Every structure is written in C-alpha cells, then in structure tokens.
Amino acid sequence: MSEPTALDALVPGPLSLAGHRLGTPQRAGALTMVPVTGPPYPGIAPPRTGLKLTRVAGYGRLELRNGAGAGGGVAIVPLHIGYVQDAAQNHALCRSAFLAPGQSLMFEDACCVQQSQGGYLAERDQWFFVLPLELRARALELRGVHDHAKLWNDITALNRGCGLPARGHLEQILSRRRPVLTQFQNRLELQPGQLGALFFVAGRFAGLEIAPDPAYFAEVWTALVAFAYGVPAWRAEPAPPAGPAAPYEAGDLAGLRAALDRDRAGRVAEVAGWLADLPAGPLQTAEEERYLGLRLSTVTGPHLAGQIVTDGDRAVYASLFAAT
C-alpha cells in the first residue's frame, strides 16, 4: 500500500511528507495500524534513552533533561508524554518542546494526572506513556495554563466511560489495565525502517504519528500503541464471537495462503476507503518555538489537532490526532 496523497491530505499547508509511504495495514481488535516509512532525519535524540525526567518541583512543574553530551542531538519532547512511578505524583505534558544537548527545562504548565496520591517524582525507575486520545485535544488546549488539576475532570469522565471509579486518577487505566493495553503492542509489529504510523479505531481516523527516524519511533512505540491509541481501541473492542470459529476456510497450505492474500487485499482496500473518507477542512498553524532550522508549530482545526516539527517544508516530527 503506497499512497502519499492520502498522507498529504492530513497535514497542513506547506508541510511536505514527500518520500513517506504507507505499508500493509495490521489489525488488533478495534485498532488498525498502517506503518509509515520514509527518509530519516538524523541528529535527533530519542525520547527514552535521550530524555530524562529529573524532578517534579511541586504539582504541575516537571523538569526534563536532554542527557546527550555536547556532541549529541537536540531532543524533541513527544507531545503529551507523561511519566508513571510508584508512590509518587504522576504528571503529563500538554505540549512538545526542544531541548538542546545537556539542557534541562522546567515545564511550568504540566498537568497532574493522579488526583490524590502523595509524593513527587524523582529521577529513579520510571516509565512513560502518551495521554490517551480521549484527553489529547483538551490537553493541547490547556498548554500554557498553570493549573496542575486542569485535566482531572476530563480524566474523571474517561474513567466513568471505562466503567471505573469516577475520579481524576489516570493510573486506574494506565497501570491497572496495562496488561490488557499492552496486548495491542504485542499483536501489532513494528516493520523494518518504520518511522511512523496511521492509527484507526473502529474504522475511524484516530491519529498520524511521524518520528525523525526509526530509532525514535521504536522508543515511543509502546507509549503510542498501548496508551494513546490502545485506550480508545480497548473501549471500542467488539464483543467476542458466540462460539469457536476457524479464522480461514482452507483444506491445505495453498488454500490457506490464498485466503491470507485475500484477507490482506481486503484490508488494504478497506483502509483505502477510510483514507478517502478522511474529513477535510481548514487548518491553522501557529509557530511556538525554534531551534536552529527546526520549527515547532501547533496545528488546530475542526477535525484535526496536534503539533509538528519542520525543517523548511520537510516534516521531521508530527503528532496529529482526531480532534473530535
């Protein structure tokens, strides 16, 4: 499957995804992932090995450091990244940012995602996530707002929709449902050279994620597939079939291969139809900051929101998601 025009329809104005291609769709329950390959952009520090959470200096104030040395690359903080640690206050960011090699940056507009757990995060054992799709549009709207409790009402509504206690504890989903959510990571496979993905939930566009290179995407993969898009997919999971059924009707190996080929062709055609039906409309792009030739911008529109990093008209990083 190779349809660059489908990607171009999703991105604003002058942003170019030239050279990026779509691969064969994969499906896990309600979640469909279409791999994206393309030319890598060197010199960007990956988020897990490059970025370190050094401290949370009070509620809503989270500090990250680019651990790369003087010869390392600039870090692009993944949009809506958050950190979980036992017996500490979990936080997430409402925006992306640049960090130069060795630089530390205090995010004053972080949001607390755990309403009543005591303690602050320190630089110890940590794992990170990306906010579930259901919270991302609201979190982007709240960038720059200094209020650590600003997402609690939305988290409460999400928990209620998941049949969980109605309170502002995102860890009820991220930690207690983690074995279920990581099944999406286990059932969907990263492809060689993959540096991005299109995500659909129950046949509807959910998000487009583009990383600078495959190493960066591999490090953010679990946070995206298990949490950002795994949560809405978990909520949309179809009911299990009434009885056991064979996945394919085939009497021999050749018949099975033919059935698999038909299944792949049908899936490609189905995703092509979803892409053709993507909502369109005007998008606004506002530049937020620069680092040398790189520009970080916020994208908003009636159907799409997120942030992008560009070098000229070339896409370096993009995290764009369905706004409704």
C-alpha positions, 0 to 999 in steps of 0.5 A, a space after each residue: 500500500 503506497 499512497 502519499 496523497 492520502 498522507 498529504 491530505 492530513 497535514 497542513 499547508 506547506 508541510 511536505 511528507 514527500 518520500 513517506 509511504 504507507 505499508 500493509 495495514 495490521 489489525 488488533 481488535 478495534 485498532 488498525 495500524 498502517 506503518 509509515 516509512 520514509 527518509 530519516 532525519 538524523 541528529 535527533 535524540 530519542 525520547 527514552 534513552 535521550 530524555 530524562 525526567 529529573 524532578 517534579 518541583 511541586 504539582 504541575 512543574 516537571 523538569 526534563 533533561 536532554 542527557 546527550 553530551 555536547 556532541 549529541 542531538 537536540 531532543 524533541 519532547 513527544 507531545 503529551 508524554 507523561 511519566 508513571 512511578 510508584 508512590 509518587 505524583 504522576 504528571 503529563 505534558 500538554 505540549 512538545 518542546 526542544 531541548 538542546 544537548 545537556 539542557 534541562 527545562 522546567 515545564 511550568 504548565 504540566 498537568 497532574 494526572 493522579 488526583 490524590 496520591 502523595 509524593 513527587 517524582 524523582 529521577 529513579 525507575 520510571 516509565 512513560 506513556 502518551 495521554 490517551 486520545 480521549 484527553 489529547 485535544 483538551 490537553 493541547 488546549 490547556 498548554 500554557 495554563 498553570 493549573 496542575 488539576 486542569 485535566 482531572 475532570 476530563 480524566 474523571 469522565 474517561 474513567 466513568 466511560 471505562 466503567 471505573 471509579 469516577 475520579 481524576 486518577 489516570 493510573 486506574 487505566 494506565 497501570 491497572 489495565 496495562 496488561 490488557 493495553 499492552 496486548 495491542 503492542 504485542 499483536 501489532 509489529 513494528 516493520 523494518 525502517 518504520 518511522 511512523 504510523 496511521 492509527 484507526 479505531 473502529 474504522 475511524 481516523 484516530 491519529 498520524 504519528 511521524 518520528 525523525 527516524 526509526 530509532 525514535 519511533 521504536 522508543 515511543 512505540 509502546 507509549 503510542 500503541 498501548 496508551 494513546 491509541 490502545 485506550 480508545 481501541 480497548 473501549 471500542 473492542 467488539 464483543 467476542 464471537 458466540 462460539 469457536 470459529 476457524 479464522 480461514 476456510 482452507 483444506 491445505 497450505 495453498 488454500 490457506 495462503 490464498 485466503 491470507 492474500 485475500 484477507 490482506 487485499 481486503 484490508 488494504 482496500 478497506 483502509 483505502 476507503 477510510 483514507 478517502 473518507 478522511 474529513 477535510 477542512 481548514 487548518 491553522 498553524 501557529 509557530 511556538 518555538 525554534 531551534 536552529 532550522 527546526 520549527 515547532 508549530 501547533 496545528 488546530 482545526 475542526 477535525 484535526 489537532 496536534 503539533 509538528 516539527 519542520 525543517 523548511 517544508 520537510 516534516 521531521 516530527 508530527 503528532 496529529 490526532 482526531 480532534 473530535 
